[in-house]
Amino acid sequence: MTTTNTRTEHDLLGDREIPADAYWGIHTLRATENFPITAQTLESNPDAIRGLAAVKLAAARANHALGLLDVERRDAIVAACREILDGHLHDQFPVNVIQGGAGTSSNMNANEVIANRALEILGQPRGTYARISPNDHVNLSQSTNDAYPTAVKLGTIFAIKRLLSALGELEESFAAKSREFHDIVKMGRTQLQDAVPMTLGQEFGSYAVTVGEDRERLAEAEKLVHEINLGATAIGTGLNAALGYAEEVREQLAELTGLPLITAPDLIEATQDVGSFVHLSGVLKRIAVKLSKICNDLRLLSSGPRAGLGEINLPAVQSGSSIMPGKINPVIPEVVSQVAFEVIGNDVTITMAAESGQLQLNAFEPVILHSLHKSISHLESASRTLAERCVAGITANAEATRASVEASIGLVTALNPTIGYAAATSIAKEALETNRGVAELVLEHGLMTPEELARLLRPERLANLSTV
């Protein structure tokens, strides 16, 4: 008995041999040959694959409800899609993440894998498409131009939810440090110069608020991604989709995913528009910029340990130098900033891809998907890494922060309402010239009693934590 290691499949360009054990088919094969662009395939984005499977499952149910697909085919397609949703067969998606054709290769990859797995469920050999066809049955009532963007949006939503969770963890880690450092007085700084006193708790509290605000903006941006164009087919006219299909498939998809999906009011506009992705990318850039700013602060505040600010200590996670013994670097803030730089670059890519769409379709959604996937997934990992490997282990150098307050001429601002601007200016000038402390000079000049000075220099008053 002889067996063959390939099967023959046919398309408009001719016949090709496909590995017998592959669930993908001839369209996928040609795509792998045509787009050897990156080292990443669709397998690297499980969310997008799950999005494609969800769309195909909902379409099969909708087509059956409208009398277009028999029970046997529906059940086989649904079963195959459920396996993919559960994480199986993802290694059967070898098309490159960067591809021409507006996502057709990814859509056909999904159609072929689902069709061949459905055939296998029915006891039929892979490639016997007369029984279940990638195009006629799995892709029934669809075009790449509505199935793929909808799948992209689903995958993006799946990923956003994890990023929201990670940002919540980071927000709480900063909030916890704010509570821990509540009574530690330090100097605030503007333009890298001494400003007025504050507490380290207030400083870390501001980081918690920053992250929390960005989390809220991301949740708002996510809502825009719930508008889909499924049912639009090729350009938004709904050609080859049955009457009522758009609403039926939306209901099926919403029930399957648990998401409040809505069908776009104008499917022609929705099929060519990628505005929700542009908006989302802008929010991701905002998050990246602000996270990097916070990481810059952490690096400055921990600089030293002897010749820098040295107000906080970042946890030591690895040796910092191959030549300088004992050196520890702020590697976690550094890696988070590098992720931020990447996200900012991805935003430029998404902007150009959105701008370059023409007429009734944007052909560049694959690079939009790839860029969004990187931005969201890398920000998620960076946020969790920052929370767990850095913020949670930060300690304060309370004596150093207090000493810097006492030595800073910025302290005079807290005394200004009592001794007056002119006297405060004179004290500040003398303190700088003589390298003496503000409090010492105020007492020396008889501008206050020791009791008055002690009351005004109480930590809670310096940081304006309460009125005294």
C-alpha positions as CSV (number, residue, x, y, z in Angstrom):
1,M,0.0,0.0,0.0
2,T,1.4,3.4,-1.0
3,T,0.5,6.7,0.6
4,T,1.1,10.2,-0.7
5,N,2.5,13.0,1.3
6,T,0.7,15.6,-0.7
7,R,-2.7,16.4,-2.1
8,T,-3.5,18.4,-5.2
9,E,-5.5,21.6,-5.0
10,H,-6.6,24.0,-7.8
11,D,-7.2,27.7,-8.1
12,L,-7.4,30.2,-11.0
13,L,-3.6,30.1,-11.5
14,G,-3.4,26.3,-11.7
15,D,-2.7,23.2,-9.6
16,R,-0.3,23.0,-6.6
17,E,0.7,20.2,-4.3
18,I,-0.2,20.8,-0.7
19,P,1.2,18.8,2.3
20,A,-1.3,16.1,3.0
21,D,-1.4,16.8,6.7
22,A,-1.9,20.6,6.3
23,Y,-5.3,22.1,7.2
24,W,-4.5,25.1,5.0
25,G,-4.8,25.0,1.2
26,I,-3.6,26.5,-2.0
27,H,-4.5,30.1,-1.3
28,T,-2.5,30.0,1.9
29,L,0.4,28.3,0.1
30,R,0.6,31.1,-2.5
31,A,0.4,33.7,0.3
32,T,3.4,32.2,2.1
33,E,5.4,32.3,-1.1
34,N,4.3,35.9,-2.0
35,F,4.9,37.6,1.4
36,P,8.1,36.4,3.0
37,I,8.3,39.8,4.7
38,T,8.8,39.3,8.4
39,A,9.6,36.3,10.7
40,Q,6.1,36.6,12.1
41,T,3.1,34.7,10.9
42,L,-0.5,35.1,11.9
43,E,0.1,32.4,14.5
44,S,1.9,35.0,16.5
45,N,-1.4,36.9,17.0
46,P,-3.8,34.4,18.7
47,D,-6.4,37.2,19.2
48,A,-6.7,37.8,15.5
49,I,-7.1,34.0,14.8
50,R,-9.8,33.8,17.5
51,G,-11.5,36.8,15.9
52,L,-11.5,35.1,12.5
53,A,-12.9,31.9,14.0
54,A,-15.7,33.9,15.9
55,V,-16.7,35.6,12.6
56,K,-16.9,32.3,10.7
57,L,-18.8,30.6,13.5
58,A,-21.4,33.4,13.7
59,A,-21.7,33.5,9.9
60,A,-22.4,29.7,9.8
61,R,-25.1,30.1,12.4
62,A,-26.6,33.1,10.6
63,N,-26.5,31.4,7.2
64,H,-28.3,28.4,8.7
65,A,-30.9,30.6,10.4
66,L,-31.6,32.2,7.0
67,G,-31.9,28.8,5.2
68,L,-28.6,29.1,3.3
69,L,-26.6,26.4,5.1
70,D,-27.7,22.9,6.1
71,V,-27.5,21.6,9.6
72,E,-24.6,19.1,8.9
73,R,-22.4,21.8,7.3
74,R,-23.3,24.3,10.0
75,D,-22.5,21.9,12.8
76,A,-19.2,20.9,11.3
77,I,-18.1,24.4,10.7
78,V,-19.2,25.5,14.1
79,A,-17.3,22.6,15.7
80,A,-14.1,23.5,13.8
81,C,-14.4,27.2,14.8
82,R,-14.8,26.2,18.4
83,E,-11.6,24.2,18.4
84,I,-9.8,27.3,17.0
85,L,-11.4,29.5,19.6
86,D,-10.1,27.1,22.3
87,G,-6.6,27.5,21.0
88,H,-6.2,24.5,18.6
89,L,-4.9,24.6,15.1
90,H,-3.2,28.0,15.5
91,D,-0.1,26.5,14.0
92,Q,-2.0,26.2,10.7
93,F,-2.0,29.9,10.1
94,P,1.4,30.4,8.4
95,V,0.6,33.6,6.4
96,N,2.8,36.6,7.1
97,V,1.4,39.3,9.2
98,I,2.5,41.8,6.5
99,Q,0.7,41.0,3.3
100,G,-0.9,42.6,0.3
101,G,-4.5,42.1,-0.6
102,A,-6.3,43.9,2.3
103,G,-6.3,40.7,4.5
104,T,-7.5,38.3,1.8
105,S,-4.7,35.9,2.6
106,S,-5.6,35.8,6.3
107,N,-9.3,35.4,5.5
108,M,-8.6,32.5,3.1
109,N,-6.2,30.9,5.5
110,A,-9.0,30.8,8.1
111,N,-11.5,29.6,5.5
112,E,-9.3,26.7,4.4
113,V,-8.3,25.6,7.9
114,I,-12.0,25.6,9.0
115,A,-13.2,23.8,5.9
116,N,-10.6,21.1,6.1
117,R,-11.1,20.5,9.8
118,A,-14.9,20.5,9.2
119,L,-14.4,17.9,6.5
120,E,-12.3,15.8,8.9
121,I,-15.1,16.0,11.5
122,L,-17.5,14.7,8.8
123,G,-15.1,11.8,8.0
124,Q,-14.0,13.3,4.7
125,P,-10.5,13.8,3.4
126,R,-8.9,17.2,3.5
127,G,-9.2,19.0,0.2
128,T,-12.6,17.5,-0.8
129,Y,-14.2,20.8,-1.1
130,A,-17.3,19.7,-2.9
131,R,-18.7,18.7,0.5
132,I,-17.5,21.8,2.5
133,S,-15.9,24.6,0.5
134,P,-13.7,27.4,1.9
135,N,-15.4,29.9,-0.3
136,D,-18.9,28.6,-0.9
137,H,-19.7,27.5,2.7
138,V,-17.2,28.9,5.3
139,N,-17.1,32.3,3.5
140,L,-20.8,32.2,2.7
141,S,-22.4,35.7,2.7
142,Q,-19.0,37.3,3.4
143,S,-16.2,39.1,1.8
144,T,-12.7,39.6,3.1
145,N,-13.7,43.2,3.3
146,D,-16.2,42.7,6.0
147,A,-15.1,39.5,7.7
148,Y,-11.4,40.5,8.1
149,P,-12.0,44.0,9.6
150,T,-14.6,42.6,12.0
151,A,-12.1,39.9,13.1
152,V,-9.4,42.5,13.5
153,K,-11.7,44.5,15.8
154,L,-12.6,41.4,17.8
155,G,-9.0,40.5,18.3
156,T,-8.2,44.1,19.2
157,I,-10.9,44.1,21.8
158,F,-9.7,40.9,23.3
159,A,-6.2,42.4,23.6
160,I,-7.4,45.7,25.0
161,K,-9.1,44.0,27.9
162,R,-5.8,42.5,29.0
163,L,-4.1,45.8,28.7
164,L,-6.8,47.5,30.8
165,S,-6.2,44.8,33.5
166,A,-2.4,45.4,33.4
167,L,-2.9,49.2,33.7
168,G,-5.1,48.6,36.6
169,E,-2.4,46.6,38.3
170,L,0.1,49.3,37.6
171,E,-2.2,52.0,38.9
172,E,-2.7,50.1,42.2
173,S,1.1,49.5,42.6
174,F,1.7,53.3,42.4
175,A,-1.2,53.9,44.8
176,A,0.2,51.4,47.3
177,K,3.5,53.3,47.2
178,S,1.7,56.5,47.6
179,R,0.2,55.3,50.8
180,E,3.5,53.8,52.0
181,F,5.4,57.1,51.4
182,H,2.6,59.4,52.7
183,D,4.7,61.1,55.4
184,I,8.1,61.3,53.6
185,V,8.8,65.0,52.8
186,K,11.0,65.9,49.8
187,M,11.5,68.7,47.4
188,G,9.4,69.1,44.4
189,R,11.1,70.3,41.2
190,T,10.1,72.3,38.2
191,Q,12.4,72.5,35.2
192,L,14.9,70.3,37.2
193,Q,15.3,73.1,39.7
194,D,14.1,73.1,43.4
195,A,10.5,74.3,43.7
196,V,8.5,73.7,46.8
197,P,8.2,70.8,49.3
198,M,5.9,67.9,48.8
199,T,5.7,64.3,50.0
200,L,7.0,61.3,48.1
201,G,3.5,59.9,48.6
202,Q,2.1,62.8,46.6
203,E,4.6,62.2,43.9
204,F,3.7,58.5,43.6
205,G,0.0,59.3,43.9
206,S,0.3,61.5,40.8
207,Y,1.6,58.5,38.9
208,A,-1.4,56.4,40.0
209,V,-3.7,59.1,38.8
210,T,-1.9,59.4,35.5
211,V,-2.2,55.7,34.8
212,G,-5.8,55.7,36.0
213,E,-6.8,58.5,33.6
214,D,-5.1,56.7,30.7
215,R,-7.0,53.5,31.6
216,E,-10.3,55.4,31.4
217,R,-9.3,56.9,28.0
218,L,-8.5,53.4,26.7
219,A,-11.8,52.1,27.8
220,E,-13.5,54.9,26.0
221,A,-11.5,54.2,22.8
222,E,-12.4,50.5,23.0
223,K,-16.1,51.3,22.7
224,L,-15.6,52.8,19.2
225,V,-14.1,49.4,18.1
226,H,-17.4,47.7,18.8
227,E,-18.9,49.1,15.6
228,I,-18.5,46.5,12.8
229,N,-19.3,46.2,9.1
230,L,-20.1,42.5,8.9
231,G,-22.8,42.1,6.3
232,A,-21.2,44.8,4.1
233,T,-19.5,42.1,1.8
234,A,-17.3,43.7,-0.8
235,I,-17.8,47.5,-0.6
236,G,-20.7,48.0,1.8
237,T,-23.6,47.3,-0.5
238,G,-24.2,43.9,1.0
239,L,-24.1,42.1,-2.4
240,N,-24.5,38.3,-2.1
241,A,-25.7,38.6,1.5
242,A,-29.3,37.6,2.2
243,L,-31.9,40.1,3.4
244,G,-31.5,40.3,7.2
245,Y,-28.1,38.7,7.3
246,A,-26.3,41.7,8.7
247,E,-28.5,41.9,11.8
248,E,-28.6,38.1,12.2
249,V,-24.9,37.7,12.1
250,R,-24.3,40.6,14.5
251,E,-26.7,39.0,17.0
252,Q,-24.9,35.7,16.7
253,L,-21.5,37.3,17.1
254,A,-22.6,39.4,20.0
255,E,-24.0,36.3,21.8
256,L,-20.9,34.3,21.0
257,T,-18.4,36.9,22.3
258,G,-20.5,38.6,25.0
259,L,-19.6,42.0,23.4
260,P,-22.1,44.8,22.8
261,L,-21.4,44.9,19.0
262,I,-23.3,47.2,16.7
263,T,-23.7,47.3,13.0
264,A,-22.4,50.5,11.4
265,P,-25.3,52.7,10.2
266,D,-23.6,53.2,6.8
267,L,-21.8,50.1,5.7
268,I,-20.2,51.7,2.6
269,E,-18.6,54.3,4.9
270,A,-17.6,51.7,7.5
271,T,-15.9,49.5,4.9
272,Q,-13.5,52.2,3.9
273,D,-13.0,53.9,7.3
274,V,-10.4,52.9,9.8
275,G,-10.9,55.9,12.1
276,S,-11.5,53.9,15.2
277,F,-8.0,52.3,14.8
278,V,-6.4,55.7,14.3
279,H,-8.2,57.0,17.5
280,L,-7.2,53.9,19.4
281,S,-3.6,54.2,18.3
282,G,-3.6,57.8,19.5
283,V,-4.7,56.7,22.9
284,L,-2.0,54.0,23.0
285,K,0.6,56.6,22.1
286,R,-0.7,58.8,24.9
287,I,-0.3,55.9,27.4
288,A,3.2,55.2,26.0
289,V,4.3,58.8,26.3
290,K,3.1,59.1,29.9
291,L,4.5,55.8,31.0
292,S,7.9,56.8,29.6
293,K,7.7,60.2,31.4
294,I,7.0,58.3,34.7
295,C,10.0,56.0,33.9
296,N,12.2,59.0,33.3
297,D,11.2,60.3,36.7
298,L,12.0,57.0,38.4
299,R,15.4,56.9,36.8
300,L,16.1,60.5,37.9
301,L,14.8,60.0,41.5
302,S,16.9,56.8,41.9
303,S,20.0,58.3,40.2
304,G,23.3,57.8,42.1
305,P,23.4,56.0,44.4
306,R,25.9,58.5,45.8
307,A,26.3,61.1,43.1
308,G,22.7,61.6,42.0
309,L,19.4,62.5,43.6
310,G,19.2,59.1,45.4
311,E,15.7,59.8,46.8
312,I,14.4,56.3,46.1
313,N,15.9,52.9,45.5
314,L,14.7,50.8,42.6
315,P,14.9,47.0,43.2
316,A,18.1,45.4,42.0
317,V,17.1,42.9,39.4
318,Q,20.5,42.2,37.6
319,S,24.1,43.3,37.5
320,G,24.5,46.5,35.5
321,S,27.9,46.4,34.0
322,S,30.5,44.0,32.6
323,I,33.3,46.3,33.7
324,M,32.1,48.3,36.8
325,P,31.7,46.1,39.8
326,G,28.6,46.8,42.0
327,K,26.8,48.9,39.4
328,I,23.1,48.5,39.2
329,N,21.1,50.1,36.3
330,P,17.4,51.1,36.1
331,V,16.8,48.4,33.5
332,I,13.0,48.0,34.0
333,P,12.2,51.7,33.4
334,E,14.6,51.6,30.5
335,V,12.8,48.7,28.8
336,V,9.4,50.3,29.4
337,S,10.6,53.5,27.7
338,Q,11.8,51.5,24.7
339,V,8.4,49.9,24.4
340,A,7.0,53.5,24.4
341,F,9.3,54.5,21.6
342,E,8.0,51.5,19.6
343,V,4.4,52.4,20.2
344,I,5.0,56.0,19.1
345,G,6.5,54.6,15.9
346,N,3.6,52.2,15.4
347,D,1.2,55.2,15.6
348,V,3.0,56.8,12.7
349,T,2.6,53.5,10.7
350,I,-1.1,53.3,11.5
351,T,-1.5,57.0,10.6
352,M,0.1,56.5,7.2
353,A,-1.8,53.3,6.5
354,A,-5.1,54.9,7.3
355,E,-4.3,57.9,5.2
356,S,-3.3,55.7,2.2
357,G,-6.7,54.0,1.8
358,Q,-8.4,54.7,-1.5
359,L,-12.0,54.8,-2.5
360,Q,-14.2,52.0,-1.0
361,L,-11.5,50.0,0.8
362,N,-8.4,50.4,2.9
363,A,-5.9,47.8,1.6
364,F,-3.5,48.4,4.4
365,E,-5.3,46.9,7.4
366,P,-2.8,44.0,7.8
367,V,-0.1,46.5,8.9
368,I,-2.6,48.3,11.0
369,L,-3.5,45.0,12.7
370,H,0.2,44.1,13.2
371,S,1.1,47.6,14.6
372,L,-1.9,47.6,17.0
373,H,-1.1,44.1,18.1
374,K,2.5,45.0,18.9
375,S,1.5,48.2,20.7
376,I,-1.2,46.6,22.8
377,S,0.6,43.4,23.7
378,H,3.9,45.1,24.4
379,L,2.3,47.8,26.6
380,E,0.5,45.1,28.5
381,S,3.8,43.3,29.2
382,A,5.6,46.5,30.0
383,S,2.9,47.6,32.4
384,R,3.0,44.3,34.3
385,T,6.8,44.2,34.3
386,L,7.0,47.8,35.6
387,A,4.5,47.0,38.4
388,E,5.9,43.7,39.5
389,R,9.6,44.0,38.8
390,C,10.1,47.7,39.8
391,V,7.4,49.7,41.5
392,A,6.5,47.0,44.0
393,G,10.1,46.9,45.3
394,I,10.8,50.6,45.4
395,T,12.1,51.9,48.8
396,A,12.5,55.5,50.0
397,N,15.6,57.3,51.3
398,A,13.7,59.3,53.9
399,E,16.7,60.9,55.5
400,A,18.1,62.0,52.2
401,T,14.8,63.6,51.1
402,R,14.4,65.4,54.4
403,A,18.0,66.7,54.2
404,S,17.4,68.0,50.7
405,V,14.3,69.9,51.9
406,E,16.3,71.5,54.8
407,A,19.2,72.4,52.5
408,S,17.1,73.8,49.6
409,I,16.3,77.5,49.2
410,G,12.9,76.3,48.0
411,L,12.0,76.0,51.6
412,V,11.8,79.7,51.8
413,T,8.6,79.7,49.7
414,A,6.8,78.1,52.6
415,L,7.8,81.0,54.8
416,N,7.0,83.7,52.3
417,P,3.4,84.4,53.5
418,T,4.8,85.0,57.1
419,I,8.1,87.0,56.5
420,G,7.1,88.7,53.2
421,Y,8.5,88.4,49.7
422,A,11.4,90.9,50.2
423,A,12.7,89.2,53.3
424,A,12.3,85.8,51.8
425,T,14.2,86.8,48.7
426,S,17.0,88.2,50.9
427,I,17.2,85.0,52.9
428,A,17.2,82.9,49.7
429,K,20.1,85.0,48.2
430,E,22.1,84.7,51.4
431,A,21.5,81.0,51.7
432,L,22.9,80.5,48.2
433,E,25.9,82.7,48.7
434,T,26.9,81.3,52.1
435,N,25.8,77.7,51.6
436,R,23.8,77.9,54.8
437,G,20.3,76.7,55.6
438,V,17.1,78.8,55.2
439,A,15.8,77.9,58.7
440,E,19.2,78.8,60.3
441,L,19.2,82.2,58.6
442,V,15.6,83.0,59.5
443,L,16.3,82.4,63.2
444,E,19.6,84.3,63.0
445,H,17.9,87.4,61.6
446,G,15.1,87.2,64.1
447,L,12.4,86.8,61.5
448,M,10.6,84.1,63.5
449,T,10.7,82.3,66.8
450,P,11.9,78.7,66.9
451,E,8.3,77.7,67.7
452,E,6.8,79.6,64.8
453,L,9.4,78.1,62.4
454,A,8.9,74.6,63.7
455,R,5.1,74.9,63.2
456,L,5.5,76.2,59.6
457,L,8.0,73.5,58.7
458,R,5.9,70.6,59.9
459,P,5.8,67.9,57.1
460,E,2.1,68.0,56.6
461,R,2.1,71.8,56.2
462,L,5.1,71.8,53.8
463,A,3.3,69.4,51.6
464,N,0.0,71.2,52.1
465,L,-1.6,68.0,53.4
466,S,-3.7,70.0,55.9
467,T,-4.3,73.6,57.1
468,V,-2.5,74.4,60.3
